[in-house]
Amino acid sequence: MYDITIIGGSLSGLISAINLSNDYNICIIDINQEIGFPTNFPGFSNNIDLVKNILSKEDQSNLYLQENNIGWGLRSEWLIKYLTQLSAKKGVDIINRTRVTNIFFEDNFNIEIIGGGPQNNIINSKIIIDETKQIHSGPGEKNHTILIENDKLINIESELCGYFSGIIPTKNSPKLDNTLFQINRDDGLTEFWFNNKPENHIDWIEIKSCNSPTILGPMVIDDYFTRAEEISKQSRKLLT
């Protein structure tokens, strides 16, 4: 029996799990092989202390942190990786390649799963945090199935929008119009975000089109910490 089951290995879900792990037994169920890959948020933070306060200095040194004009750039994939590792170190059970197929409630939640998880295809939990809209679909565009409505199921809604992101060596960075973000990192790369793929011919070394949680543009790392704080607050209230 878990106190908290987080469905969807999102950035805010990982931060919430870390924040709550000292007091509660927690499980994260994720449909993909690796949590958070590829990332669907910019590698940017206005308040880098949020990251520094949660990760070790050794982990921070591998994020390729670089101060920009209005904040800090970092490699988002490595942030997810180190938060996943930290969650596991703090006792959070992480079940990858597993899809929720149904949920029943009788005193507690009975969560039916299928995939690469434990032999038992039922997980029991006191409360659920639904982060499924924060993550990518699984292989074959499959998604978790959450049809139940319950006061013990936390689901903080957020708007989703489509964005295009590309990475290029900083020394080759062109001047582009209509960028949402142009983020320099300490690995010599610059990350660009746009509402739509630019028409210019650009020799990207990496691109992605993704649906991302949005607050006047794609949510940045600070916004996920704020979301995680609200999730943690609601979780503690339900379990008190």
C-alpha positions in Angstrom: 0.0 0.0 0.0 1.4 3.4 -1.0 0.4 6.7 0.6 0.8 8.5 -2.7 0.9 7.2 -6.3 2.0 9.7 -9.0 0.8 8.7 -12.5 3.1 10.3 -15.0 6.8 11.0 -14.4 6.7 14.8 -14.9 9.2 17.3 -13.6 6.6 18.6 -11.1 5.8 15.0 -10.1 9.5 14.2 -9.4 9.9 17.4 -7.4 6.8 16.6 -5.4 8.0 13.0 -4.7 11.3 14.3 -3.4 9.5 16.9 -1.2 7.1 14.3 0.3 9.4 11.3 0.4 10.6 11.8 4.0 7.0 11.5 5.3 5.2 9.2 2.9 5.5 5.9 0.9 5.4 7.0 -2.7 5.3 5.3 -6.2 5.7 6.9 -9.6 4.2 5.1 -12.6 5.5 6.2 -16.0 4.4 4.9 -19.4 7.8 5.6 -21.1 11.1 3.7 -20.9 12.8 6.7 -19.3 11.1 9.3 -17.2 10.8 12.7 -18.9 12.7 11.8 -22.2 12.6 13.8 -24.3 11.9 16.8 -22.1 9.0 19.1 -23.0 10.1 22.2 -21.1 12.9 24.7 -21.7 16.2 24.3 -19.9 15.8 27.7 -18.2 15.4 29.0 -14.7 15.0 32.5 -13.3 15.8 31.3 -9.8 18.6 28.7 -10.1 18.7 28.4 -6.3 15.6 26.2 -6.6 17.7 23.6 -8.5 20.8 24.1 -6.3 18.8 23.6 -3.1 17.6 20.1 -4.2 20.6 18.7 -6.1 24.1 17.9 -4.9 27.0 20.0 -6.2 28.3 17.1 -8.2 25.0 16.7 -10.0 24.8 20.5 -10.5 28.2 20.4 -12.2 26.8 18.1 -14.9 23.9 20.4 -15.8 26.1 22.8 -17.9 24.7 25.8 -16.0 25.4 29.1 -17.6 24.1 32.5 -16.6 22.1 34.3 -19.3 20.9 37.9 -19.4 17.6 37.1 -17.6 18.3 33.8 -15.9 20.2 30.5 -16.1 20.4 27.9 -18.9 20.9 24.2 -18.2 20.5 20.8 -19.9 17.0 19.8 -19.1 17.4 16.1 -19.8 20.1 15.9 -17.1 18.0 17.7 -14.6 15.3 15.1 -15.1 17.9 12.3 -14.8 19.3 13.5 -11.5 15.9 14.2 -10.0 14.9 10.6 -11.0 18.0 9.2 -9.3 17.4 11.4 -6.2 13.8 10.2 -6.0 15.0 6.6 -6.0 17.6 7.3 -3.4 15.0 8.7 -1.2 12.9 5.5 -1.4 10.4 6.4 -4.1 9.5 3.4 -6.2 9.7 4.2 -9.9 7.8 1.9 -12.3 8.7 2.5 -16.0 7.2 1.1 -19.2 3.9 0.7 -17.4 0.4 1.9 -18.3 -2.5 2.5 -16.0 -5.6 0.7 -17.5 -8.2 1.3 -14.9 -8.7 2.7 -11.4 -11.3 1.7 -8.8 -11.9 3.1 -5.3 -13.0 1.3 -2.3 -11.6 2.9 0.9 -8.4 3.2 -1.1 -7.5 3.3 -4.8 -6.9 0.0 -6.7 -4.9 0.9 -9.8 -4.8 -1.7 -12.6 -1.5 -1.6 -14.6 0.0 -3.4 -17.6 3.5 -3.4 -18.9 7.0 -3.7 -17.5 6.0 -3.2 -13.8 5.7 -5.6 -10.9 4.1 -9.1 -11.3 1.1 -7.9 -9.4 -1.1 -6.0 -11.8 -2.8 -4.0 -9.0 -1.3 -1.2 -7.0 -3.0 0.1 -3.9 -2.7 3.7 -2.9 -4.4 6.2 -0.5 -4.2 9.1 -2.9 -3.3 9.7 -6.5 -1.5 12.6 -8.2 -2.5 12.7 -11.9 0.4 14.2 -13.9 -0.6 12.4 -17.2 -1.2 15.7 -19.1 2.4 16.8 -18.2 4.2 14.0 -20.1 4.6 12.5 -23.6 2.4 9.7 -24.8 3.9 6.3 -24.6 4.9 4.0 -27.6 2.1 3.8 -30.1 0.6 7.0 -28.7 -0.8 5.0 -25.8 -1.8 6.9 -22.6 -2.8 6.1 -19.1 -6.5 5.6 -18.5 -7.9 7.7 -15.7 -11.7 7.9 -15.8 -12.4 8.1 -12.1 -13.3 11.3 -10.3 -12.5 11.4 -6.6 -11.7 13.9 -3.9 -8.5 12.0 -3.2 -7.3 12.3 -6.7 -5.2 15.5 -7.3 -5.3 16.9 -10.8 -4.1 20.4 -11.2 -5.1 21.5 -14.7 -2.8 23.3 -17.0 -3.1 24.5 -20.6 -1.1 22.6 -23.2 0.3 24.2 -26.4 2.5 23.0 -29.2 6.1 24.3 -29.6 9.2 23.7 -31.7 12.6 23.6 -30.1 16.0 23.2 -31.6 19.6 23.2 -30.4 22.7 24.5 -32.3 26.3 25.3 -31.3 26.4 28.7 -29.7 29.2 29.9 -32.0 26.9 29.3 -35.0 23.8 30.8 -33.4 21.9 32.9 -36.0 19.8 36.0 -35.2 16.3 34.7 -35.3 13.0 36.5 -35.0 10.0 35.3 -33.0 12.0 33.2 -30.5 10.3 32.5 -27.2 13.6 31.5 -25.6 17.3 31.6 -26.7 19.1 29.8 -23.9 22.9 29.5 -23.8 24.4 26.5 -21.9 27.9 25.8 -20.6 28.3 22.9 -23.1 28.7 25.4 -25.9 25.1 24.9 -27.2 22.2 27.2 -27.5 18.6 26.1 -27.1 15.8 27.9 -29.1 12.1 27.7 -28.5 9.4 28.9 -31.0 5.6 28.7 -31.4 6.2 27.2 -34.8 9.1 25.8 -36.7 11.0 28.7 -38.3 11.1 28.8 -42.1 14.9 29.6 -42.1 17.3 26.8 -43.1 19.1 26.1 -39.9 21.6 23.2 -39.3 20.0 22.0 -36.0 21.9 19.3 -34.2 18.7 18.4 -32.3 15.1 19.3 -32.7 11.8 18.4 -31.1 8.1 19.3 -31.5 6.2 18.9 -28.3 3.1 19.7 -26.4 4.1 21.6 -23.3 2.3 23.0 -20.2 1.9 26.7 -20.7 1.7 29.9 -18.7 2.0 32.7 -21.2 4.5 30.5 -23.0 6.1 27.2 -22.2 6.4 26.7 -18.4 10.0 27.1 -17.2 11.7 25.2 -14.4 10.6 27.7 -11.7 6.9 27.1 -12.7 7.2 23.4 -12.1 8.6 24.0 -8.6 5.6 26.2 -7.9 3.3 23.5 -9.2 5.1 20.9 -7.1 4.6 23.1 -4.0 0.9 23.1 -4.6 0.8 19.4 -5.2 2.7 18.7 -2.0 0.4 21.0 0.0 -2.7 19.3 -1.3 -1.2 15.8 -0.7 -0.4 16.6 2.9 -3.9 18.0 3.5 -5.5 14.8 2.2 -3.2 12.5 4.2 -3.5 14.4 7.5 
